[in-house]
Amino acid sequence: MMRFKTLFLYIILILPLGRVSPASAHGLTHGEEIAAQIVSGELIVGMKSSASIIQLSLPAGAEIARASHQLNRLNAVVLKVPSGQEAAYVQKLLDSPGVQYAEPNYLVTIAAITPDDPLWPQQYGPTHIQAQDAWTLTTGTSSVTVAIIDSGIDRNHPEFAGRISSGYDFIDGDTDPQDECGHGTHVSGIIAASGNNAMGIAGMAWNVKIMPVRVLNGYCFGSTSDIAEALVWASERGARVINLSLGTSAPSTLMENGVYFAYAHGAAIFAAAGNAGFPTIFYPAAYPQVMAVGATDINDLHADFSNTGTALDLMAPGSDILSTTPYGPFYYETLLGTSRQFGTLSGTSMAAAHASGAAALLASMPQFDTPDKIYEALTGTGLDLDTPGRDDNTGYGLIHSFAALSYTPSPAPPPPPQPVTSYDILDSLTCDNLVQFNWQAAALSGTWLPVFGNDGTATVALPFDFIFGDQTYSEITVSANGYLTFGGVGSARDNFLIPGIAQPNDFLAPFWDDLNPSAGGLLYQATFGIAPNRKYVVEWHQVPRADGTTGSTTLTFEVILFEGSNDIQFQYQTLKGNASDGSSATIGVEYADGTAGQAYSYNKAGAVKEMQALLFRPYATGSTPPSNNCSTYTRHVDIAGGFFDPAPFCVEIPSGALHGPAILRIRDLARAPSPPTGWISLGHYADITLSFSPDLPLSPMPEAYVCYHYTVGDVLHAGGHPENLFLAAYDSARKSWEILPTTVNPAQGLLTARAPHLSICSVVTGQPPAQLPVTGAPLILPTLTILGWLVTFGGILLTIVLRMRRRVRDGINHR
């Protein structure tokens, strides 16, 4: 679990002003879309101004069903045609002389849908933002996922049956985001409780998928670090809308980066403005990529508790809002007396939820395919509540969801141009033919850098001009916190994913973490070589992490800038103590003002090792990256997966196992850590990695299988039985081997095992432990083994004979 690095968040909620009794019922769910209906067997025909009804030539099978004075004044008539053939007769009539139009006789109902949910009369919120009219166009589709980053959800609540997608619990670090607070379930009901099902209430978007992400504990508190990670987690898994009914009065760079990451990945984000009645908007609502939502009451007036300010965007109902609550005990039941199953709460949390529900309706329509189009529709159609136009008290006004659905968004602007330069990562552990560890001792021959304090910086002139991210720089700012920046903020201690639009920007991060040289260690700089092939080095020498345990961590690492080539190399000499392996650090480069970058790792255990070097080599965007020349098997993998077989080791990734593109690397190793006691290594090792860019935080290992082509020699070492061969994986975080349950395919000479993690793999033999099943099927394998040996040796003998015959023949031909 990632440590809390930043401020606690407070739920944007005020005390409930009333509550209702639980209610429940059963019924059928409403369809996802409401299609226009017609009067069967009837058409309306209108004539051109130069013609009259009496000139209408009726096709065979059609007759006048109704004519009247009023229809005559409109130069139109209603016809009767065979039921089910309306479309065909429309075309026949349009081909008739004098006909201006022919169309079905559409059924008309009231311009709203009133759901049959028994508590609907107590819900004023949806009606005040045109939900009933909006539902005539859409009630949401299951292809849209709304991520609710909150205190979790009660999965057992029938209002969400069948529509909760896989979620995550950042409090307990598992996949069961059960709501112990009550707030998340209440917000979820406003957004997406099933409507028209004769039970409980109706949410704004009845049919969308709900993705619960728990970041608030049982006492309804959370942290900005968890919010940031939740934003990345949800957006990487396809959330189109994200609701954040929470906030803090203090800005957080970490959370801002999380917001930008989600927005850049296509998520429309809505957050609560705050409940303090302050003339300032809380964060994350105040960030420009987020819609800040204030609260109104039953009279569509600004609720007195709702914050105001220049960042306010929209208003929605937030006072006395009825919604779902957990069935079991929860914190708000004890603290506020909130009812189980259904209850009333007030706050801009509830307002944000109404806005997210309206956004989910928009996201269900094809014309609203980007966050900006959703934002434009909602702000462009809001009902003015105060000063005409946007104002700090009510933003762009009260959401009108039907008007927003009828809005035509502006065409999306073209994407910004890609940087001319991209960066490839060459790792000395997997690409030693192109990069080697070669320590440059700046601490011995260089000068001390005046970096003071826990978050100190020093800006220094470079000995030569350096090109980074298409820009040329002559100076650099060195941060105590393990990174260099070309003109950005150097004091940021909270690391985050690369790229991120918040500061710092344009940086090189060999080990961006909260470091503290004032508690020990120093920073040095040095220049080696002569022009035009000089190297500028910055070294963090024996610097500890600022984790409150002085002396528990010692880090010595460096950055090297190469003159002329503009290569960047990170090197790691000493990594001792808590989180010294990169499990709390960002490693990589970011450029183009935070819109581009190349990440090596983010908060990844075992990311770096002593005596390791990472080379970031620039190359022209769109051309072949330098890593293609490594002595490592490298392949790009997408969601289609595939079988990758450089032999003797191979990897299979099933279709759909990945959430996005990745890079698979398989490198043969000459040696590796010793196998477990009692096992014999056969001397075959491979370092197998699957990397994403950026590397995802807390991302579960995708389903993957490691395999190995065993030889006759391997079988001999296993006592003549391939079922005694096992694959093993090395856990670099625990520094131990794990023997994997392995299957054997004698016909193909292949061992296969499900990989719990991709790392160093090996082939071992020995007496398997009692809890580990012998590979293959014992009753079948002996026979198959004999057959396999016969096929193998027969094939070898046949090959020898054929080669001898070929040589004899070639010798005759040469005479």
N, C-alpha and C positions, 0 to 999 in steps of 0.2 A: 504494500500500500504506500502510495507516495506521501511524503511528509507534508504537513500543512505549512505553507510558506507565507501565507498572506492573511489578510483580515478575515474575520468571521462575517458571514452574511446573515442578514435578518430577513425573515419572510415578510413580504409586503402585504400585510394583513392588519386589520384592526379588530377589536372585539366585536363579536356578532351582536347585531341589534335585535335579534329575534331568532326563533328557531321553529321548526315544524316537527310533527310527529313522523315516525317512520311509516312508509307506505310501500306496498309492493303488489304486483299482479303479474299476469302472464299474457302473452300475445305474440302475434307474428310480426316480424320485422318488415319495414317498408323497403321497396326496391331502391336501387341506387340512383336511378334517373327517372324522372317523370316525363314521359313522352306525350306530345300533343295527340289528342284523340279526335276522331271525326264521326259524323253521323253516317252510319253505314248506308250505302246505296244512294247518296245524294251528292250533287255537285252544284256549284254556283257559277253561272256564266254571265259575264258582263260584255256589252257590245261597245264598239267604237262610237264616237260621237257622230260619225257620218252614217251609222246604221241604226236600226231599231230592232227590238225583240221580235217583231213579226217577220223579220227577214232571216231569223235564225234557222238554219238547216239542221235538223236533228239527225244524228247517226242512228242506224238501226239499233233497237234495244233501248233507246233513251226516250223519255217523255217528260212533259212539264209536270212537276210535282206541286209547285205553288207559284202563283203570280198574284201581285197585289198592286194597289195604287202606289204604295211606298217603293216597291221594287221597280215599278215602271219609271218612277221619278229618277231612279238610279240607273235606268237602262239595263236592268239585270233580271234574272229569273232563276228559280231553283228547279233543277232537273232530277228525275229519278233514273238511275242507271243500275245495271246488275251489281249486286253486292260483291265486293271483292275485286271488281274490275274498275274501280274509280280512276286509278292512274292511267289505264289504257284509254278511257273515255276522255280524260283531260287532254291527252294528246290529239285525239280525233277532233275534239271541239276546237282546239287551238288552230287546227288546219282548216276550219270552216271559215268562209268569207265573213268579214265584219266582226269577228270575235276578238275582243281585246284581252280578255283573261278568262281562264277556267280554273277553278280551285275546289278542293274539298270543302264541305260544310263543317267547319271545326266545332267541336264541343267547347263550350265556355263555362268556366266555374268561377267562383269568387277568386280574386287575385291574391290568394294566400292559402296556405295549408295549415289547418289546425290539428295538431297531433292528438291522438286519443289517450296520451299518458295522463293518469289521474291527477298528478300534481302540476300539470301544465298551467292551470289557471293561476297558480301561485308564482309563476315565472314571468316577470315583466321584462327581463333583460332581452331575450331574443326578439320579442315583438317590437321593442323600441329601436332596434337596429335592423329592421326589415327582414328578419329571418324567414318569416312565413312567406313573403314574396320571393325571397331568394330560393326557398325550397321548391318553387315551381320550376326552377331552372336546374338545380342540382341539390342533392342532400349529401354530397361528398362521394368519393369513390375509394375503393379498397386499394387502388394503386398509389394513393397518397398516404404517407406516414407522417404523423405529428409526434415529435419528440417532446415529452413533458419532463423537463429537468427540474426536479422538485424533491418531495419527500417519499416518492414511490407511489404505489397504487395498491388497492386491495384487489388482487386478481380474482377473488371469488365473487365480486360484485356482479350481479347478472346484467347490469347496464353496459358491461364491457365484454360480454361473452363472445368468444370467437374472434375478437378484433385486437387483442393485445399481442404485439410482436415481441421478439426477444429483447429484453432490457438488460440493464446492468446496475449493480449496487456499488457505488464508489465509497460508501461508508463501511460496509463489511467486506468489500472486495469479492463479491460473488455475483451470480446471475439471477438472484432472487430479490428484486427491489420492493420488498413488502413495506407498506406504509405504516409506520408506527406513530406518525405525527397527526395525520388526517388531512393535512393541507393538500398534498398531491392528489389524493382521491377526489377532493372537492373541485380542484382546478380541472382535473380530467373530465369530470362530469359536465362542467360548463362547456368544454370544448367538444366532447364526443360521446356523451351518453346516448344510447340507442333511442331513437325517436319513433313515434307511431307504433309502439310495441305494447300498448295497453299496460304499461308498467312505469311507475316512478315519474321521471322527468324526461325532457328532450334536450339533448345537447345541440350545439350549433351545426356540427357535421356528423351525421349519424353513421356513416359507413366507412369513414377513414380508419386506417390502422393507428393504434396507439403504441408509442414506444416509451415505456416508463424508464427514466434514468434517475436513480436515487442519489442525491447529493446532500440531503438534509437528514440529520439524525432523529432519534426518537424524541428529542426536545426541540426539534424544528430549527436547528442551527447547522450551518455548513461552512465551507471555506472557498475562497476564490480559486484555489488550485484545483479543487474537485470540479468546480464549475467549468474551468478552462478545459480540463480533460474530458468532461462530459460533452462539451460542445464539439470537440474533435471526434469523440467516439460516435456521437449521434449522426453528425454530418457525413462521416465516412461510411455509415451504414444506410444512407439514402434518405434521411429525414428531409422533407420538403419544407416543413414549418417547425420552428422550435419555440416553445413557450418557456419564459423565464419569469415566473411570478415570485421574484426574490430580488435582493439588491443590497447595496451598501452605499454610504455617502462618500466613500473614498475611492478614487480611481485605482485600477490595478492594471499594470502593463500585461501581466500574465493573462488576465481575463479578457483584456482588449484584443490580445493576439488570438485567443480562443474564439472570440466573436468574429474577427476578420476571417479566420480559417473556415468557420462554418458558413459565413456569408459567401466567401469565394468558392465554396463547394456547392452553392445553389440553394442554401437554406434561407427562408424568410424568417426573421427573428423578431419576437415581440416580448417586451419586458415591462414590468410595473414601474410607474413613475416614482412611487414612494408615498408613504402615508403620514409624513410628519407635518404636512401643511406648509412646507418650506418653499421659498421661491427658487428652488433648484431641483434638478432631476437627479435621481439616484443612478448609480451604475449597476448593471450594464446598460440600462435604458438610455443613458446619455450618450453612448457611443453612436457615431453617425451611421453605422450599418444596422442599427436596431431601431424599430418603431417603439417609441416611448408612449405608453398608454396611461392616461389619467382616468379618474372615476367620476361617473355621474350618478344621480339618485333617481328615484322613480318619477320625478318631475323633469328629468333631463337637465337638471342644474348641476353645476360643478360641486362635487362633494367637498365639504369643508376640510376633510383630512387629506385630500389629494394634492400632491406637490405640483408646482407650476414652474415654468422656466423656459428658456430659449430652446431647449432640446425637446420640448413636448411636441408630440406629433398628432395623437388621436385621443378621442374620448370614447368610453364605453361604460355600460352599467357596472357599478361596483359596490353599491350599497344595498344591504339586505338581499343577498343573492342566494337562492335555494339551489342546492346541488347534492351530489352523492358524497357519502362519507363511509368509512370502513364499517364492516359488520362486527368486527371484534373491538376490544378496547384500544383507544388511541389517545394521544396526549391532549388534544383539544377537547376530548370528551371530559377529561378530568379538569383541565385548566379553565375551559370556557363553558362547559355543560352542553357542548354540541351534540346533537342527536346522532345515533347510529343510523346507518343506511342512507338517510337523507337529512340535511340540516342547512341552516342559514349562516353565512359568514359575509363580512364586508371588507373591502380593501381594493387597492389598485391591482392586487393579485387577481381578483375576480374580473376586473376590467381587461387586463391583459389576456386572460383566458377567452373572453368574448371575442377579442380582436384576433387571437390565434384561430379560433373556430371559424370566423369569417374568412380569414386567409386560407384555411383548409378548403373552404368552398371554392375560392378563386383558383387555388392550385389544382382543383379537380377539373378545371376547364383548360383546354389546350392553349388558348391565347395568353394565359398567365403562366408562362413557363420559366420565369426568372423572378428572383426576389424584387428587383426594381419594378417590374411590371405590376406585381401585387401591391407594392408600396404606392406606386403612382395611382392605381385604381382606388385604393382606400382613401388616400389624402385628397385626391381630385374630386371625390364625390361626397365628402363628409358634410354633415349638416352644421352650418354655422350656429354657434351657441353664444357668441360674444361679439367682439369687434369684427366687422366684415373682413374676410380673409384670415390668414393664420395669425394667431395671437398667443402670447405666453400663458394665458389662463386656460384656454381650451384647445390649443393647437389648431389643426385643420378642421376640428369639429367632431361631432358624433358620427360614428361609423354608420353608414347606410349600405348594407351588404347587397341588396338587390341592385341599387344604383351602381355599385362597384362591379357587379357581375355583368352589367350592361355596358360598362365602360370599354372603350377601344384604346388599348395601351399604345404608347409610342413604340416605333421599331427599336429593337435593341441596338445600341451603338456598337460599332465594330470593336473587337477586342484590342487591347493595346499591343503594339508590336513586341515581338519576342526579343530579348537581348541578343545581340550579335554573338556574344560569347556564352558558352556553357562550360560547366566544370565536371570533370570525371574524377572518381575516387579510385586511387590505386593503393592497395593495402599490402604492406610488406609480408604479411602472413599468407596472402593468397596470390600475390603478383610480384614475387621476389626477383623476377627477371627485369623488372622496370623500376622498382623502388626498394631500397635497403635502408635499414636503420643505420645512421651514421651521425652520432651525437656531436653537436657543435657546442663546446663548453664556454658559453658566454659568461658564466659565473667566474671562470678562471682568468679569462683574458679580456673581458669587456668592462663596462662601467655600470654602476648601480643606477637604477631608475627610481626617481623620487615619487613613489606611490605610497601615500600615507593613508592610514585609517582602514576601516573594514571595507568600504566601497570606494577607495581612492583611485585616482586616475593620474596619468601623466601624458601630455601631448608632446611629441618629439618629432624633429625633422628626419626624414628618411635620407640615407646616403645617396640614393638614386631614385629617379622617378619610377613609380610602380603602377602598372595598369591592372585594374581590378574591376570586373563587371562593366567593361567598355568605358571606364573613366580612368584618367591619369591622376595620381595623387603624389604629393611631395611630403606629406606628414601623416602621422597616425597617432591615435589615442589608445594608450595601453590601460586596460582595466585590471584592478586587483582580482576581479571575479572571473579570470581565465579567458578573456577574449581581447581582440584588438578591433577597433572600429575606425573607419575612414570618415570622420566627421560626425558620427552619431553619438548618442549618449553612452558614456563609459561607466556609469555607476549602477547599472541594472544588476540586481542580484538574483531575480527570479527568472530562471531559464525557461525557454519555451521551444516549441517546434519551429523548424525552418521550412518555409519562410513565414514571417509574421510582420504585419504592417506597423505595429507599434515599435517604439524604440527598445533596444538599439537596432539601427539599420546599417547595412553595408559593413558587415563585420566578419571576422575570422575567429572561430570559437574552437580552440583545441580542447578546452575543458571548462565550459561556461557553467559555473555553479556558484554558490554563495561561499567564496573563499575569504580568508582573513589574514593577510600578511602581517598585520599589526600584532597578531598573536604568535608570530614566528615565521621565518622565511623571508626572502627578499626577491626582488625582480631585477634582472640585468638585461642589458642590450650589448650587442657586439656586431661588428662588420668584418667578414672574412673574405679573402681573395682580392683580386685586382680587377679594375674595369676592363672589359665590359661584362665580367662574369662574377660579380660580387654576390655575397649572401649576407642579408641582414637578419639577425637572430634576436628574438626576445625570449628570455628564459624565466619561468616561475620556478624558483629554487627552494625546495623544502617548505612549500606553503601549505598550511593546514586549511581544512574546511571550517566554516564558521558554524559549527553544530553544537557549540557549548561544551565540548569535551576537548580542551586544548591538549595537543600532543597525540590525539587518537588517529590523526591522518597526516601523512607526509606525501606531498605531491611535487615531483620535479618533472616538468615537461617544457616544450619549447615550440615556437613557430619560426619557420625559416622562409624568407621572401627571396626569390631568385631573380637577379637582374637579367634582363633580356628575355628569358623564357616566360617570366611572370608566373612561374610555378609557385605553389604554396605547400610547404611540408610541415606536418605536425609530428613530433616525436615524444615518446614517453619513456623516461629513464627510471623513475621511482614512483610506484603507486602502492602506498602502504596505508592500511587502516580502513575505517568505515567509509563505504561508498566511494572508494578510490578507483573502482572499476568502471565508473561512468554511470552507475545506477541512479544518480541524481544530477546528471549533467547533460547539456546539449553539446554535440560535436558536429561541426560542419561549417559551411560558409553561406552568407546571404548577401545579395546585391540587388541592384535596381530598386532602391528605396523600399526594400522589403517585399517586392513582388516576385522575386525569383531567388533560388538558392539550391544548394546541394547538401542534404543532411546525411551524416554518417550514422548518428544515433541520437535518441532522446530518452533519457532516464532508463537506459537499458543495462541490466546487469551483465557484467562480463564484456562490455563493449570494447574496452581497450586493455592491453596487457603491457607489462614492462618489455622494453626492447622492441617495441612496435613502432612503425612509421606509417603515416597516411599522407599520400601525395595528391593534392588537388591540382589537376593539370587542365588548363584552359584549352578549349577547342571550338571550332566554328559550329554554332547551333545548326543542327540538321545533318552534320557530317558524322563519320564513324568515330565513336569515342576511343581514346587510347587503350582502355581496358580490354578491347578486342584482341590486343597483341599480348595479353598476359598468358602465362603458362597454365592458366586456369580455364576450365570449361565454363563458359558464361552464356546464359540464354535468358532472353526476356520472356516472361510468363504473364499471360492475362487470365481473365476469368474462365476461359475455355480450358485451362489446365493443359495436361499432356504428359507424355512419357519421355524422359530425358535420359539418354543412355550413352555416356562417354566410355563406359566399361573400364575397370571391372565393376565399379559402383554405378548405380543408376537411381533415379528418383521418379516417382509417379505422383502427379498432383491431379486429383479428380476435378472434373468440370464443376464450376460454381464454388470451389473451396476458397478461392481468393475473392476479396471485396474490390480489388483493383490491381493494376499492373505491378509486377515485382521483378526482381532480378535474381535468378538462381545461379549460384556458383558452386562448382564441385572441383576440389583441388586434391590430387593425390599427395599423401604425406609419407615421408620416409620413416618417421617415428612419431610417437604420441605417448601420453602418460601410461604407466603400467596398468594392465587390466586388473580386475578384482582378484583377490586371493582365491586360489582353487581353479582359476581359469587360465587357459593357455592362448595367448594371442598368436594368430597365424601371420602377423607382420603386415597385414593389409589395413591401411588407414586412408580416410578421406575426410577433408574438412568441407562440410556441406552447409551453405548458408542461403537463406531466402530473405532478401531485403526489400523494403518499401522505401519510397522517397516522397514525403518524409516518413520516417519510421514511426509507427503508430503506438501511442501509449496504451498500456494495458490491453493490447490486442491479443486475443487468444491465438494459439498456434493453429494455423489452418491445417486441415486434414492433408496429410502427405505420407507417402510410403517410400522407405529406403529399400533398395535391393542390391544384390551382389551376385555376379556370375562366378560360381565356385568352379574350381578345377579338380582334376584327378588328384593332384598333390594335396589340395585342401581336404579331400575325402580321406586320403590315406592318413593324414594327421588326425582325423576324427574317427580312427579305428575302422575305416571302411564304410561308415554309415553317415550319409549327408544329414540325416536327422539329428546328428550330434553337433551340427554347426549352428551357431547363433550370431545374430547381429547385435552389436552393443553400441550405445550412444554415450558420449561424455558430456556431463553437465558441468560447464565451466564455472557456474555460480557456486555449485556445491563441491566442485573439484572431485567428482566421483563418477564412476562408470555405472551405467544401468543396462542390464541384460534385457533385451527386448523379446517378447513372445514372437517367435519367428516361424514362418511357414516355408516349406521346401517344395520346389517343383522339379523333380528329377528329369522329366522330359526336356525341360529347358535349362537345367543346371542352374537354377535361380533360387536364392534366398530372398524373402520379402518380410518386412516388419513395418508396422505402423509406427511413425516417428512421433514421440511425445514432444520433441524439440529437435531442430536441425542444428547439428554441431559436428564435432569429430565423431566419425563412425568407424567401427572396426569389426573384424570377424574373429570369433573366439570359439574354442571348443573345450570340453571338460565335462564333469559331472554336473548336470543341471540341478539347481535347488529344488526342493520338494514342491514349492508353490508354482514353479514355472513349468508348463507342459512341454514335453518333448515335441519338437517340430514335426509336422506332417502327421500321417496316420500310421501307427505302428503295424497294423495288420496288413497294410498294402505296401508300405515303403520297401520292405526287404525284397519283394519280387521286382518292384519298380527299380530298385537300386541295381539289382543284377542285370535287368534289361538295360538300364542306363549305362552300366559299365560295358556291356557287350556292344551297345551302339557306339559308345565313345571309342573303345579300342578298335572296333571294326572300322569306324570312320578314319582313325589314325592310320590303320594298316592299309586301307583303300587309298588314302592320300599318298602314302609312301610308294605304293605300287604304281599309281598313276604318274607320280613325278619321275620314277625310274624309267618307265616306258617312254615318257616325254623326252627325257634326256637321251635315251638310246636313239629315239627317232630323230631328235635334233642332231645328234652326232652323225647319223647316216646322211641326213640332208646336207650337212656341211662338207661331206667328202666330195 
